[in-house]
Amino acid sequence: MKISDIDIFILKSPLKTPFAFSQGCVTQRSATLVRISADDGCFGWGEAFAQGLEPPEIAAAAIEHALKPLIMGEDPLQASVLWENMYTRVRDYGRTGSVMSAVSALDIALWDLAGRFHQQPVHRLLGGAFRRNVQPYATGFYRLKGRGEASRLAEEAVRYRESGFTAMKVKLGFGIRDDLAVMTAIDQALSDPSIELMVDCNGAYGRSEALALGRELEQFNIRWYEEPVAPGDIDGYAELRRRLNIPVAGGENAHTPFGFSHLISVGAIDIAQPDVGSCGGITAMRNIAAVAHANRVMVNPHVWGSAVAQAASLQVIANLPNAHPSLFARQPVLEYDNSEHPFRRQLVTRPWEMTDGMIAVPEGPGIGIEVRMDTVERYRAG
């Protein structure tokens, strides 16, 4: 069996209501999808994660011009071999960022294809499932004006609770005073210690501000403090981890096992958050998890992409061992973004449903989804 074709689909959809996180305003949702086809008719889908403000054309160009010529005609069932070949080819100019997202898309598609070929879910190809159901947490709490929205965001938290979510991630990074007003309003509106809150600053602060905010956050039921400082400030992460009593999380902007090995070795994070659409795909995620597990660091994947990235993340989460084994070990959770995104439920024939606060891991072949081509064509931009 040989790879016979690689199709690239750039999807875009303007937002009806633009929203902001700490680094800027998001005016559209976008995705870079790939479909790898083999000469026997088998195929697989993958996705390059387009960060909130990232043009999807960058990863598409890397796939078309740097990576597609490298793997065309190769055996698609050799995902690890092809990953090493792709990484070695691009490492001088693409160890991070959009080029590595391009590698991720192709790698996910190769695993999906292999699962379809063997008629097995990817988690079985990875060695099995530690869990069949995963708790989702609601990501949201984006800003419409920027500041002064605490009451609206508290109402949003109540809606999530009424929808069945028992964990939520709040976007902060709009100034310490405003951040604390938001957290206080949400905490008072929920008035339920069983609901876990995560916070995400998207790298908005320097070390002193991040430390000051972190100390204030210790009063809330915080599962993790995500990206308190810029991704490149590894020493800052390590300092905050030493000085705070809440877990520090990061890694959505880290890439490959090599990048995570450094984060972990210097004691920068309690929780590693690779994104399957940018860290290097499922192959890299498997190796990142091995490095983290050897150092007793929990892995909890980040996911902000389409249904393709969500499906791949569910397969990976199913296969993650418990970082700290016990009778009641804390389990990894699935990020479930609730902002406007037409490439999620509309993109697949059977979108996920939450039942009793959990989402079932897909058991179909590959990553367990069937992509709707009518949705792809509707939003296709190039």
NUROLUM-60329 format. One record per residue (C-alpha): x, y, z; chain; residue number from 1. Coordinates in pm, 1 decimal. Layout:
<rs>
c1, c2, c3, unit, pos
X, Y, Z, A, NUM
...
</rs>
This chain:
<rs>
c1, c2, c3, unit, pos
0.0, 0.0, 0.0, A, 1
129.3, 343.4, -96.3, A, 2
15.7, 701.5, -35.6, A, 3
-146.1, 808.4, -360.0, A, 4
-287.1, 1152.5, -277.8, A, 5
-292.3, 1423.3, -11.0, A, 6
-577.9, 1672.7, -21.5, A, 7
-560.4, 1998.2, 175.2, A, 8
-872.8, 2184.9, 284.0, A, 9
-858.5, 2536.5, 427.8, A, 10
-1182.6, 2616.7, 607.9, A, 11
-1292.7, 2962.4, 722.5, A, 12
-1604.9, 3108.4, 877.5, A, 13
-1648.3, 3468.7, 998.4, A, 14
-1782.8, 3493.7, 1352.0, A, 15
-2123.0, 3651.3, 1405.4, A, 16
-1989.5, 3797.5, 1728.6, A, 17
-1610.3, 3838.5, 1749.9, A, 18
-1460.1, 3765.0, 2089.8, A, 19
-1131.4, 3829.9, 2264.4, A, 20
-877.2, 3641.1, 2468.8, A, 21
-577.8, 3810.5, 2626.5, A, 22
-374.7, 3824.1, 2304.6, A, 23
-632.5, 3972.5, 2069.8, A, 24
-971.8, 3956.9, 1904.9, A, 25
-1085.0, 3647.1, 1714.6, A, 26
-1296.4, 3742.6, 1411.6, A, 27
-1315.2, 3405.9, 1234.1, A, 28
-1279.5, 3034.0, 1297.3, A, 29
-1047.7, 2848.6, 1067.3, A, 30
-900.3, 2504.7, 1018.6, A, 31
-645.8, 2329.4, 800.1, A, 32
-762.7, 1974.7, 728.6, A, 33
-583.3, 1705.7, 531.2, A, 34
-700.2, 1379.4, 380.9, A, 35
-439.7, 1117.8, 297.5, A, 36
-549.1, 854.7, 46.2, A, 37
-381.5, 524.1, -32.8, A, 38
-378.7, 332.5, -359.4, A, 39
-608.0, 63.9, -212.2, A, 40
-883.5, 319.7, -145.0, A, 41
-816.2, 361.9, 226.3, A, 42
-793.0, 718.3, 363.7, A, 43
-747.7, 916.3, 684.6, A, 44
-819.6, 1266.9, 813.5, A, 45
-592.5, 1501.3, 1005.1, A, 46
-583.6, 1861.8, 1123.0, A, 47
-321.3, 2131.2, 1173.5, A, 48
-417.7, 2342.6, 1473.0, A, 49
-468.9, 2704.8, 1372.5, A, 50
-407.7, 2914.0, 1684.8, A, 51
-664.4, 3183.4, 1756.9, A, 52
-495.4, 3445.7, 1539.6, A, 53
-302.8, 3217.4, 1302.9, A, 54
-374.3, 3214.2, 927.1, A, 55
-449.2, 2853.9, 826.8, A, 56
-269.2, 2905.3, 497.5, A, 57
70.7, 2881.5, 671.0, A, 58
35.7, 2515.8, 768.7, A, 59
-129.5, 2441.3, 433.3, A, 60
173.6, 2582.0, 251.0, A, 61
410.7, 2375.0, 464.0, A, 62
213.5, 2061.4, 383.3, A, 63
198.6, 2135.0, 12.3, A, 64
557.3, 2243.5, -44.2, A, 65
769.1, 2082.2, 228.9, A, 66
597.6, 1765.5, 346.2, A, 67
371.5, 1631.6, 73.6, A, 68
660.3, 1560.7, -166.5, A, 69
841.9, 1381.2, 114.9, A, 70
574.3, 1121.1, 194.2, A, 71
394.4, 1072.2, -138.6, A, 72
436.9, 712.3, -252.9, A, 73
540.8, 591.8, 92.3, A, 74
375.5, 320.8, 302.2, A, 75
108.7, 498.1, 513.6, A, 76
123.5, 228.3, 782.1, A, 77
470.2, 344.2, 889.6, A, 78
360.6, 648.1, 1090.6, A, 79
662.3, 649.7, 1320.3, A, 80
907.7, 620.6, 1032.6, A, 81
736.2, 894.7, 835.6, A, 82
721.8, 1118.6, 1144.2, A, 83
1097.3, 1090.7, 1192.4, A, 84
1157.2, 1159.9, 825.0, A, 85
933.3, 1467.4, 831.6, A, 86
1078.4, 1600.8, 1155.5, A, 87
1437.4, 1552.1, 1042.0, A, 88
1363.9, 1732.1, 715.7, A, 89
1204.2, 2037.8, 878.2, A, 90
1382.4, 2064.1, 1213.1, A, 91
1625.0, 2332.8, 1096.4, A, 92
1335.3, 2564.8, 1016.2, A, 93
1023.2, 2412.6, 1167.3, A, 94
1076.4, 2262.3, 1512.9, A, 95
783.1, 2471.0, 1640.3, A, 96
485.2, 2665.0, 1511.8, A, 97
294.1, 2618.2, 1189.9, A, 98
541.8, 2379.5, 1027.7, A, 99
510.2, 2139.5, 1318.9, A, 100
132.2, 2180.9, 1298.9, A, 101
160.9, 2067.1, 938.6, A, 102
350.5, 1756.7, 1050.6, A, 103
78.0, 1701.6, 1310.0, A, 104
-199.1, 1706.4, 1049.9, A, 105
-30.7, 1445.6, 834.7, A, 106
54.6, 1226.9, 1132.7, A, 107
-305.7, 1229.4, 1261.1, A, 108
-425.6, 1136.0, 912.3, A, 109
-178.4, 846.5, 897.7, A, 110
-306.6, 707.1, 1228.5, A, 111
-667.2, 750.2, 1116.7, A, 112
-587.0, 567.6, 793.7, A, 113
-413.3, 286.3, 983.8, A, 114
-712.9, 247.4, 1211.2, A, 115
-946.7, 228.2, 916.0, A, 116
-716.3, -23.8, 745.6, A, 117
-707.4, -249.2, 1052.8, A, 118
-1071.5, -172.7, 1143.6, A, 119
-964.2, -68.8, 1492.8, A, 120
-986.1, 255.9, 1690.3, A, 121
-657.5, 439.8, 1727.2, A, 122
-652.5, 387.7, 2103.3, A, 123
-631.0, 13.8, 2039.6, A, 124
-339.8, 63.5, 1799.5, A, 125
-171.0, 268.2, 2071.9, A, 126
-203.0, -20.9, 2314.5, A, 127
-550.7, 6.7, 2461.3, A, 128
-786.6, 228.3, 2657.3, A, 129
-740.1, 313.0, 3024.4, A, 130
-1083.6, 475.3, 3014.2, A, 131
-1389.6, 449.3, 2789.8, A, 132
-1548.6, 776.1, 2897.2, A, 133
-1389.8, 1116.4, 2945.3, A, 134
-1513.9, 1412.5, 3145.5, A, 135
-1538.1, 1727.2, 2932.0, A, 136
-1469.7, 2071.3, 3071.2, A, 137
-1626.1, 2383.7, 2928.4, A, 138
-1385.5, 2635.7, 2782.1, A, 139
-1537.4, 2976.7, 2725.8, A, 140
-1560.1, 3302.1, 2916.9, A, 141
-1424.1, 3504.3, 2626.7, A, 142
-1463.6, 3880.4, 2636.2, A, 143
-1682.3, 4096.2, 2415.9, A, 144
-1566.3, 4431.6, 2552.5, A, 145
-1249.8, 4332.2, 2733.3, A, 146
-1311.6, 4442.6, 3091.0, A, 147
-1609.5, 4492.3, 3318.6, A, 148
-1791.5, 4173.7, 3213.1, A, 149
-1788.2, 3981.2, 3539.8, A, 150
-2165.9, 3955.4, 3573.5, A, 151
-2211.0, 3829.3, 3216.1, A, 152
-1936.9, 3571.3, 3262.0, A, 153
-2093.3, 3455.7, 3589.6, A, 154
-2419.5, 3395.4, 3402.5, A, 155
-2221.9, 3196.4, 3144.9, A, 156
-2083.7, 2975.1, 3422.1, A, 157
-2434.5, 2903.5, 3546.9, A, 158
-2541.3, 2802.3, 3194.9, A, 159
-2253.6, 2555.2, 3174.8, A, 160
-2350.9, 2403.4, 3507.8, A, 161
-2711.6, 2371.6, 3392.2, A, 162
-2584.1, 2198.4, 3074.9, A, 163
-2413.4, 1933.0, 3286.1, A, 164
-2053.0, 2054.9, 3304.0, A, 165
-1880.6, 2007.6, 3637.7, A, 166
-1551.5, 2166.8, 3529.6, A, 167
-1490.3, 2496.8, 3349.0, A, 168
-1191.3, 2695.3, 3222.8, A, 169
-1203.2, 3072.1, 3260.2, A, 170
-1009.4, 3301.2, 3029.1, A, 171
-813.8, 3560.6, 3225.3, A, 172
-531.2, 3798.7, 3140.5, A, 173
-719.5, 4129.6, 3130.9, A, 174
-555.3, 4284.4, 3436.1, A, 175
-533.8, 4142.4, 3786.9, A, 176
-819.6, 4349.6, 3928.0, A, 177
-1057.8, 4257.1, 3646.5, A, 178
-948.5, 3891.6, 3656.7, A, 179
-1025.7, 3868.1, 4026.9, A, 180
-1362.9, 4038.5, 3980.8, A, 181
-1449.6, 3774.4, 3721.9, A, 182
-1336.6, 3484.3, 3941.0, A, 183
-1523.6, 3618.4, 4243.0, A, 184
-1844.0, 3665.7, 4045.3, A, 185
-1822.8, 3315.3, 3898.7, A, 186
-1744.3, 3158.4, 4234.5, A, 187
-2038.3, 3332.2, 4399.8, A, 188
-2277.6, 3251.4, 4114.5, A, 189
-2191.1, 2882.0, 4119.4, A, 190
-2165.9, 2852.5, 4498.5, A, 191
-2071.4, 2486.9, 4449.2, A, 192
-1733.2, 2353.5, 4567.1, A, 193
-1779.3, 2037.6, 4360.8, A, 194
-1732.3, 2235.6, 4038.2, A, 195
-1368.2, 2266.4, 3940.4, A, 196
-1237.3, 2580.0, 3776.5, A, 197
-929.1, 2617.0, 3561.0, A, 198
-787.6, 2952.9, 3457.1, A, 199
-598.9, 3040.0, 3139.2, A, 200
-409.2, 3366.0, 3092.2, A, 201
-267.4, 3282.1, 2746.5, A, 202
70.4, 3420.0, 2848.8, A, 203
-57.9, 3767.0, 2935.4, A, 204
163.2, 3843.0, 3234.4, A, 205
519.5, 3889.5, 3345.7, A, 206
643.5, 3692.4, 3642.8, A, 207
556.0, 3943.6, 3917.1, A, 208
199.3, 3993.1, 3794.2, A, 209
150.8, 3620.6, 3737.2, A, 210
273.3, 3551.6, 4090.3, A, 211
44.2, 3815.2, 4241.7, A, 212
-256.5, 3679.6, 4052.5, A, 213
-166.4, 3320.7, 4134.1, A, 214
-156.5, 3391.9, 4506.3, A, 215
-503.8, 3544.2, 4486.9, A, 216
-630.6, 3246.8, 4286.9, A, 217
-530.9, 3007.6, 4564.2, A, 218
-855.5, 3096.6, 4743.7, A, 219
-1064.2, 2937.3, 4467.1, A, 220
-1107.7, 2570.7, 4372.4, A, 221
-847.4, 2585.6, 4093.0, A, 222
-747.6, 2267.8, 3911.5, A, 223
-471.2, 2443.1, 3719.0, A, 224
-319.0, 2781.7, 3634.1, A, 225
-259.5, 2773.7, 3258.7, A, 226
-6.5, 2979.1, 3061.9, A, 227
44.3, 3243.0, 3331.7, A, 228
350.6, 3380.4, 3149.6, A, 229
469.8, 3378.3, 2788.5, A, 230
548.1, 3033.9, 2645.0, A, 231
918.0, 3114.2, 2606.8, A, 232
965.7, 3211.2, 2971.6, A, 233
1050.3, 2862.1, 3092.9, A, 234
1232.4, 2992.1, 3399.4, A, 235
922.6, 3196.9, 3483.0, A, 236
707.5, 2884.8, 3474.2, A, 237
950.6, 2706.5, 3704.4, A, 238
960.9, 2999.2, 3948.0, A, 239
581.1, 3019.4, 3966.5, A, 240
557.1, 2646.1, 4019.7, A, 241
796.8, 2670.5, 4314.3, A, 242
620.8, 2965.7, 4475.0, A, 243
251.3, 2884.9, 4426.5, A, 244
21.2, 2630.8, 4586.1, A, 245
-181.7, 2567.1, 4271.5, A, 246
-71.6, 2347.5, 3979.0, A, 247
93.4, 2526.2, 3686.9, A, 248
-2.9, 2404.4, 3338.8, A, 249
132.0, 2479.0, 2993.7, A, 250
240.9, 2337.2, 2663.6, A, 251
-13.6, 2420.9, 2395.3, A, 252
266.5, 2626.0, 2239.3, A, 253
531.3, 2359.8, 2296.7, A, 254
615.4, 2103.1, 2034.0, A, 255
756.4, 1752.0, 2000.8, A, 256
895.4, 1527.5, 2275.2, A, 257
1215.3, 1731.6, 2263.2, A, 258
1039.3, 2053.1, 2359.6, A, 259
843.1, 1888.1, 2637.7, A, 260
1150.5, 1708.8, 2767.6, A, 261
1303.8, 2049.1, 2843.3, A, 262
985.8, 2183.3, 3006.5, A, 263
966.2, 1881.4, 3231.4, A, 264
1336.4, 1847.3, 3313.2, A, 265
1359.4, 2201.2, 3454.7, A, 266
1046.6, 2153.8, 3665.9, A, 267
840.7, 2413.7, 3475.8, A, 268
498.5, 2247.4, 3480.3, A, 269
277.7, 2024.1, 3689.0, A, 270
51.4, 1951.0, 3391.1, A, 271
166.5, 1915.9, 3029.5, A, 272
-82.6, 2034.2, 2766.8, A, 273
29.8, 1927.9, 2420.0, A, 274
-217.0, 1993.6, 2140.3, A, 275
-238.4, 1696.0, 1903.6, A, 276
-281.4, 1936.5, 1611.0, A, 277
44.3, 2119.1, 1673.5, A, 278
276.2, 1916.7, 1898.7, A, 279
359.7, 1671.2, 1621.9, A, 280
43.4, 1464.4, 1604.3, A, 281
-41.8, 1133.0, 1766.5, A, 282
310.3, 994.8, 1724.9, A, 283
458.7, 1291.0, 1911.3, A, 284
179.0, 1285.8, 2168.3, A, 285
253.9, 922.6, 2248.2, A, 286
620.3, 1004.1, 2306.1, A, 287
545.8, 1321.0, 2502.8, A, 288
320.8, 1114.1, 2728.5, A, 289
602.8, 864.0, 2782.7, A, 290
846.1, 1140.1, 2884.5, A, 291
586.7, 1295.9, 3114.8, A, 292
487.4, 964.4, 3270.9, A, 293
849.8, 878.1, 3344.0, A, 294
868.9, 1203.4, 3540.7, A, 295
522.7, 1174.2, 3702.2, A, 296
390.4, 1479.7, 3520.8, A, 297
23.2, 1465.3, 3424.1, A, 298
-66.8, 1505.0, 3057.6, A, 299
-392.6, 1679.9, 2977.7, A, 300
-414.6, 1762.0, 2606.3, A, 301
-517.6, 2104.9, 2486.0, A, 302
-771.5, 2107.3, 2203.4, A, 303
-926.7, 2409.6, 2035.5, A, 304
-959.0, 2273.0, 1684.7, A, 305
-1237.2, 2115.1, 1482.1, A, 306
-1409.3, 1780.8, 1532.2, A, 307
-1105.2, 1612.2, 1375.5, A, 308
-874.3, 1740.2, 1650.7, A, 309
-1135.1, 1660.7, 1915.0, A, 310
-1165.1, 1303.1, 1791.1, A, 311
-789.0, 1253.0, 1779.8, A, 312
-759.5, 1398.3, 2130.9, A, 313
-1021.7, 1157.6, 2265.5, A, 314
-825.0, 864.3, 2125.5, A, 315
-506.7, 990.5, 2291.1, A, 316
-679.0, 1064.5, 2623.1, A, 317
-820.7, 712.0, 2628.8, A, 318
-466.9, 574.9, 2610.8, A, 319
-302.8, 803.0, 2870.8, A, 320
-192.7, 621.7, 3187.1, A, 321
-262.6, 781.7, 3523.3, A, 322
26.3, 1005.8, 3619.4, A, 323
-27.6, 934.9, 3988.6, A, 324
-185.7, 588.1, 4021.3, A, 325
-426.6, 535.2, 4309.4, A, 326
-773.6, 399.9, 4372.7, A, 327
-915.5, 743.6, 4297.4, A, 328
-657.2, 879.2, 4055.6, A, 329
-730.2, 1211.3, 3890.4, A, 330
-821.4, 1145.1, 3527.6, A, 331
-739.0, 1358.8, 3225.2, A, 332
-1027.4, 1570.1, 3096.1, A, 333
-1133.8, 1682.7, 2749.1, A, 334
-1130.6, 2050.8, 2659.7, A, 335
-1472.0, 2130.6, 2511.9, A, 336
-1470.1, 2482.3, 2372.3, A, 337
-1815.5, 2638.7, 2373.5, A, 338
-1742.1, 2936.5, 2151.8, A, 339
-1888.0, 2962.8, 1801.9, A, 340
-1729.5, 2701.2, 1574.1, A, 341
-1909.7, 2551.5, 1272.6, A, 342
-1637.3, 2290.9, 1211.1, A, 343
-1732.1, 2085.6, 1512.5, A, 344
-2081.9, 1941.8, 1526.6, A, 345
-2150.6, 2027.3, 1162.5, A, 346
-1832.0, 1860.2, 1039.0, A, 347
-1911.7, 1502.2, 1141.5, A, 348
-2205.9, 1273.1, 1081.5, A, 349
-2234.0, 1179.7, 1450.2, A, 350
-2129.3, 1464.3, 1682.1, A, 351
-2051.1, 1382.0, 2044.2, A, 352
-2313.7, 1405.0, 2312.8, A, 353
-2251.0, 1440.5, 2684.2, A, 354
-2424.7, 1173.8, 2891.6, A, 355
-2419.6, 1194.7, 3270.9, A, 356
-2138.6, 1446.7, 3247.9, A, 357
-1917.1, 1226.8, 3030.7, A, 358
-1830.9, 1178.4, 2663.1, A, 359
-1775.9, 827.1, 2530.5, A, 360
-1450.5, 755.6, 2350.3, A, 361
-1531.8, 670.8, 1985.2, A, 362
-1494.9, 299.4, 1915.9, A, 363
-1516.9, 320.3, 1537.0, A, 364
-1211.0, 262.2, 1319.7, A, 365
-937.6, 523.7, 1315.6, A, 366
-1019.2, 834.9, 1513.7, A, 367
-1383.2, 730.0, 1502.1, A, 368
-1550.0, 993.5, 1286.0, A, 369
-1694.0, 1034.5, 939.0, A, 370
-1635.5, 1379.4, 793.1, A, 371
-1922.0, 1548.9, 611.1, A, 372
-1790.7, 1669.4, 276.6, A, 373
-2086.8, 1903.8, 234.5, A, 374
-1964.8, 2097.5, 540.0, A, 375
-1608.1, 2094.4, 409.5, A, 376
-1716.1, 2235.0, 75.4, A, 377
-1945.7, 2490.8, 235.8, A, 378
-1663.6, 2650.5, 434.5, A, 379
-1374.5, 2573.7, 203.4, A, 380
-1162.0, 2880.2, 134.1, A, 381
-882.9, 2733.8, -71.0, A, 382
</rs>
